[in-house]
Amino acid sequence: MIFITEKDLGLSDYYDILVKNKKIDISKNVLEKVDKSFGFLCKFAENKIIYGVNTGLGPMAQYRVDAGDQIKLQYNLIRSHAAGQGPALEPICVKAAMISRLKSLSLGYSGIHREALIVLKELINRNIYPYIPVHGGVGASGDLVQLSHLALVLIGEGKVLFEGEWKPTSEVFEKEGVTPLKVYLREGLGLINGTSVMSGIGMINTIYSKKLLNWSLTASAMINEIVESFDDHFSVELNSTKKHQGQQKIANAMRNALIGSHLIKKRGDSLFNGKIEEKIFKQKIQEYYSLRCVPQILGPICDSIENAESVLRNEINSVNDNPVSDAETGHVYHGGNFHGDYVSFEMDKLKIGITKLSMLAERQLNFLMNAKLNEILPPFVNLGTLGLNLGLQGTQFTATSTTAENQTLSNPMYVHSISNNNDNQDIVSMGTNAALMAKRVIDNSYEVVAIEFLAIIQAIDYLKFMGKLAPFTKSIYCKMRELVPVFTEDTPKYEQISILHDYLKSHNPKIVE
């Protein structure tokens, strides 16, 4: 059980709820703080002009709303803004958004009734997924459109995905005994005016980016074994001369992954012993950059993932709606905490980093495929009859195509502001788009790395290196061989790639913490 308390939620909490399907509950202290904020706003709003309570919304805030229409205003807001389009967000993204919204509201600055939190908790625990479309968010007043689809379900309307089927919300609520949320004061605006969709997806992106970094590092270590590389490019001595933390982490992880390898060589044993007399060296003096510069390439990506996690943790544990009702100071503050720039910027940086990771994987794959480059493997790591069989030739097209798509997707959303909402929202973050595009890049990259591992394990079999691998890399090889047996004949590879893809997403070698 994960409790929503005054303490921050972190990445591990999201993992436990989203992947391990742990249930959540809300502490008594949190509900009391929410009650206090609600009670304060109800009293404070009397005879005052409070945005979204007794005024119109957005550029129509200049219009007073009569007391008798204030509840209707909240319902109108939810229904009118449930205007998204496109396919539904994946269930894991919807659940992450609900967790993020629940946590922000639990801080007790939104002036909403506790029932909003309770209904959200019920949806999360029962795996009831509101229909939230991918298109609609500009990330300025938060995720207005997407969160309106969430709020629509909370009030008992719209549709939900439940037990694998799309059903009317009212039908599922009746079956599950869930009471729809009633609007008391400003539950409409309080629910939809925040960054919870983009930050929820951002947390998912961070979880899977961390795994992907570990797999890329594992693949890099195994390829260095395949070519029997020297160890100095990931040595303490070399990498400590550069002060970047990520680079040093990656180099350290490579050293740990390769402990006990009988394939990695010491430069001093062969090139520094004074016995080399050739004019043209058969032995490669330095490996290609995709093998030798792994700490320098994956290092900044490691740093970017960690920074994204820090920013997202701050975002989900912050008040990100407007206005902010502070019962302690006895005042209501109007501002822009709903603006998604922090999330948008981090998601753009993250997707650029993961695209570079996929480029590294694609270049390493190309090295394995090209016999003229590696000089130790048959073309396309073909274990069959050259000419008659084609090996992994077809898989490279998929890896190259997918990497190219990542490169195009890596153009930033953060700087693509378009004024809208009668120019009230004259500069926006596009944070939800940024998070979704980053997710697509990450998903794509798992496909590329899965293909890379298919080539790696075939190469190890061709060279008969299994017995010489480090214990760590040998364990990875053995597990993947359980999933995909060695092959010499040409067969469709899409299922084998999918098997490896699913394995990579559901496991984490954790050589970089």
Protein Blocks (a to p, Z undefined) as FASTA:
>chain_A
ZZddfbdcdfklmmmmmmnopacdddfklmmmmmmmmmmmmmmmgopacehklpcehjll
mpccdfklmmmmmmmmmmmmmmcgcjdddfklmmmmmmmmmmmmmnopnopafklmmmmm
mmmmnopacdddfbhpeolnoplklmmmmmmmmnopajddeehiacdfklmmmmnopacd
ddfklmmmmmmnccklmmmmmmmmmmmmmmmmmmmmmmmmmmmmmnopafklmgfklmmm
pcbfklmmmmmmmmmmmgoiakbccfklmmmnopafbfbdfbafbdcfklmmmmmmmmmm
mmmmmmmmmmmmmmmmpccbdcdddfknopacddjklpcklmmmmmmmmmmmmmmmmmmm
mmmmmmmmmmmlnopacehhiabdehjagmjmmmmmmmmmmmmmmmmmmpcfklmcccee
holamccfklmmmmmmmmmmmmmmmmmmmmmmmmmmmmmmmnopmmmpcfklmmmmmmmm
mmmccdfbdcdfklmmmmmmmmmmmpcfklaZZ
